[in-house]
């Protein structure tokens, strides 16, 4: 593990992990997460300075083994969030490579995603593989004034929703 410090403030924290028999509870209302193995690099860093300071969370070659399951494929991800400042609106980016949606769905009940998203994931049961996704937005991510995304996916599927029929085995690109 290593950190960067400027003055009295930590600006970056990075950890390379090779952990076995990990137990954690990420929020009091969530069940305990038990992992047989967790490995890869994770980190956090500040972006910018002053009132417009944002952050980045990232993972590189991050893989895990849930009890009774095989090891997940290593995933890379990055989430950058910059708050609004002066006349500049809030903005963000998200990228992910090699994400298995079934594994994410299996893991979701242990993650602090909010009750609405937990319910939707449980109800829709998404599956398939995201080979890569790149998204960026301006203003609040829930109601952006601008949004763009690119990606490649295979064998996507989900149960019927209020606005979409059930589907399975869809592969393609988004540009």
C-alpha positions as CSV (number, residue, x, y, z in Angstrom):
1,X,0.0,0.0,0.0
2,X,1.2,3.5,-0.7
3,X,-0.1,7.0,-0.4
4,X,0.5,10.5,-1.7
5,X,0.3,13.4,0.7
6,X,0.4,17.1,-0.2
7,X,0.7,19.3,2.9
8,X,-1.5,17.7,5.5
9,X,-3.9,16.1,3.0
10,X,-3.8,12.7,1.5
11,X,-4.4,12.9,-2.2
12,X,-4.0,9.3,-3.3
13,X,-4.1,5.9,-1.8
14,X,-3.3,2.7,-3.7
15,X,-3.2,-0.9,-2.5
16,X,-2.1,-4.1,-4.2
17,X,-4.1,-7.0,-2.6
18,X,-3.7,-10.8,-2.4
19,X,-6.2,-11.6,0.4
20,X,-7.8,-14.9,1.5
21,X,-10.8,-15.4,3.7
22,X,-12.0,-11.8,3.6
23,X,-15.0,-10.9,5.7
24,X,-16.5,-7.4,5.6
25,X,-19.8,-5.5,6.0
26,X,-19.9,-2.4,3.8
27,X,-22.9,-0.9,5.6
28,X,-24.8,-1.7,8.8
29,X,-28.0,-2.6,6.8
30,X,-26.2,-5.0,4.5
31,X,-25.2,-8.7,5.1
32,X,-21.6,-9.7,5.7
33,X,-19.6,-10.3,2.6
34,X,-17.4,-13.4,2.7
35,X,-14.8,-13.8,0.0
36,X,-12.6,-16.8,-0.4
37,X,-10.1,-14.7,-2.2
38,X,-9.7,-11.1,-3.3
39,X,-6.8,-9.8,-5.4
40,X,-5.9,-6.9,-7.6
41,X,-5.1,-3.2,-7.2
42,X,-7.6,-0.7,-5.8
43,X,-7.3,3.0,-5.1
44,X,-8.7,6.4,-4.6
45,X,-7.3,9.8,-5.5
46,X,-8.4,13.5,-5.5
47,X,-8.7,15.3,-8.8
48,X,-8.2,19.1,-8.9
49,X,-7.8,21.5,-6.0
50,X,-10.0,23.8,-3.9
51,X,-13.8,23.8,-4.1
52,X,-13.9,22.0,-7.4
53,X,-11.9,19.0,-6.1
54,X,-13.3,15.7,-7.2
55,X,-12.2,12.1,-6.8
56,X,-11.5,8.9,-8.7
57,X,-12.1,5.4,-7.4
58,X,-10.3,2.6,-9.4
59,X,-9.6,-1.0,-9.6
60,X,-7.1,-2.9,-11.8
61,X,-7.1,-6.7,-12.4
62,X,-9.6,-7.0,-9.5
63,X,-10.9,-10.5,-9.0
64,X,-12.8,-12.3,-6.3
65,X,-14.0,-15.7,-5.3
66,X,-17.4,-16.0,-3.5
67,X,-18.0,-19.2,-1.5
68,X,-19.1,-22.0,-3.7
69,X,-18.2,-20.1,-6.9
70,X,-15.3,-19.9,-9.3
71,X,-13.0,-16.9,-9.5
72,X,-14.4,-13.9,-11.3
73,X,-12.6,-12.7,-14.4
74,X,-10.3,-9.8,-13.5
75,X,-12.0,-6.5,-14.0
76,X,-10.7,-2.9,-14.4
77,X,-12.9,0.0,-13.5
78,X,-12.7,3.8,-12.9
79,X,-15.2,6.2,-11.6
80,X,-14.4,10.0,-11.7
81,X,-16.7,12.6,-10.1
82,X,-16.0,16.3,-10.3
83,X,-18.5,18.6,-8.4
84,X,-19.9,21.8,-9.8
85,X,-17.7,24.8,-9.2
86,X,-18.5,28.4,-10.2
87,X,-19.9,28.3,-13.7
88,X,-18.6,24.8,-14.4
89,X,-21.2,22.1,-13.9
90,X,-20.6,18.8,-12.2
91,X,-19.3,16.0,-14.5
92,X,-18.2,12.4,-14.3
93,X,-16.8,9.5,-16.2
94,X,-17.1,5.7,-15.7
95,X,-15.2,3.0,-17.4
96,X,-15.2,-0.8,-17.0
97,X,-13.4,-3.6,-18.8
98,X,-14.4,-7.3,-18.5
99,X,-17.4,-7.2,-16.3
100,X,-19.6,-10.3,-15.9
101,X,-23.1,-9.0,-15.0
102,X,-24.1,-12.3,-13.3
103,X,-21.1,-12.0,-10.9
104,X,-22.0,-8.3,-10.3
105,X,-25.6,-9.3,-9.6
106,X,-24.5,-12.1,-7.2
107,X,-22.3,-9.5,-5.4
108,X,-24.8,-6.6,-5.4
109,X,-26.7,-7.6,-2.2
110,X,-23.4,-6.9,-0.3
111,X,-22.7,-3.5,-1.9
112,X,-24.1,-0.1,-0.7
113,X,-26.1,0.6,-3.9
114,X,-29.3,1.9,-2.3
115,X,-32.5,0.0,-1.9
116,X,-34.0,1.0,-5.2
117,X,-31.0,-0.2,-7.3
118,X,-30.9,-3.4,-5.1
119,X,-34.5,-4.1,-5.9
120,X,-34.1,-3.4,-9.6
121,X,-31.1,-5.7,-9.9
122,X,-32.9,-8.5,-8.0
123,X,-36.0,-8.1,-10.2
124,X,-34.3,-7.8,-13.6
125,X,-31.5,-10.4,-12.9
126,X,-29.1,-8.9,-15.6
127,X,-26.6,-11.3,-17.2
128,X,-24.0,-11.2,-19.9
129,X,-20.5,-9.8,-20.4
130,X,-19.5,-6.1,-20.8
131,X,-16.2,-6.2,-22.6
132,X,-15.8,-2.5,-22.2
133,X,-18.0,0.5,-21.4
134,X,-17.0,4.2,-21.4
135,X,-19.5,6.7,-20.2
136,X,-19.4,10.4,-19.4
137,X,-21.9,12.9,-18.3
138,X,-22.5,16.6,-17.3
139,X,-24.5,17.6,-14.3
140,X,-26.0,15.0,-11.9
141,X,-25.6,11.4,-13.2
142,X,-29.3,10.7,-12.4
143,X,-30.5,13.6,-14.6
144,X,-27.6,14.6,-16.9
145,X,-27.8,17.5,-19.3
146,X,-25.3,15.6,-21.5
147,X,-24.5,11.9,-21.6
148,X,-22.5,9.7,-24.0
149,X,-21.4,6.1,-23.9
150,X,-19.5,3.5,-26.0
151,X,-19.2,-0.2,-25.3
152,X,-19.0,-3.7,-26.5
153,X,-21.1,-6.6,-24.9
154,X,-22.0,-10.2,-25.5
155,X,-24.9,-12.4,-24.4
156,X,-26.8,-9.7,-22.5
157,X,-30.0,-10.7,-21.0
158,X,-32.5,-9.7,-18.3
159,X,-36.0,-10.4,-17.1
160,X,-39.0,-8.3,-18.2
161,X,-39.2,-4.7,-16.9
162,X,-42.0,-2.2,-16.8
163,X,-40.7,-0.7,-20.1
164,X,-38.8,-3.5,-21.8
165,X,-39.5,-7.1,-22.6
166,X,-37.3,-9.9,-21.4
167,X,-34.3,-10.7,-23.7
168,X,-31.4,-13.0,-23.8
169,X,-28.2,-13.5,-26.0
170,X,-27.9,-10.0,-27.3
171,X,-24.3,-9.0,-28.5
172,X,-23.1,-5.9,-30.1
173,X,-21.6,-2.4,-29.7
174,X,-22.7,1.0,-28.6
175,X,-21.2,4.1,-30.2
